[in-house]
Amino acid sequence: MEKEFDLTQLAQYDGQDGRPAYVAIDGIVYDVTAVPAWKGGKHHGNTAGNDLSDVITHAPHEKAVLTKLPKVGTLK
């Protein structure tokens, strides 16, 4: 069963101190913990535990990378 996250709950998944790294895009929460580029919960100035829906549209890869990531829930 997928979990529902609010922004406060999502912020706990920041990839710091051994915690998983999750990001939300368009209402879907993805696990980026195993992605080397997200080591330590940071990637090109962005931090895990946030809604990055606006940010991803400016990334060179745009949303193409999302199909490779595990979905862990939704952002309410």
HUTAWO-V437946 format. One record per pair of residues at least 24 apart in sequence whose C-alpha atoms are under 6 Angstrom apart, sorted by sequence separation. I is the first residue (numbers start at 0). J is the second residue. If there is no record, write none. Layout:
i:I j:J
i:I j:J
This chain:
i:15 j:39
i:14 j:39
i:22 j:47
i:14 j:40
i:21 j:47
i:22 j:48
i:13 j:40
i:20 j:47
i:21 j:48
i:22 j:49
i:23 j:50
i:24 j:51
i:25 j:52
i:22 j:50
i:23 j:51
i:24 j:52
i:13 j:47
i:13 j:48
i:12 j:48
i:10 j:48
i:9 j:48
i:30 j:69
i:29 j:69
i:29 j:70
i:28 j:70
i:29 j:71
i:28 j:71
i:28 j:72
i:28 j:73
i:27 j:73
i:26 j:73
i:27 j:74
i:26 j:74
i:3 j:72
i:5 j:74
i:1 j:71
i:2 j:72
i:3 j:73
i:4 j:74
i:5 j:75
i:1 j:72
i:3 j:74
i:4 j:75
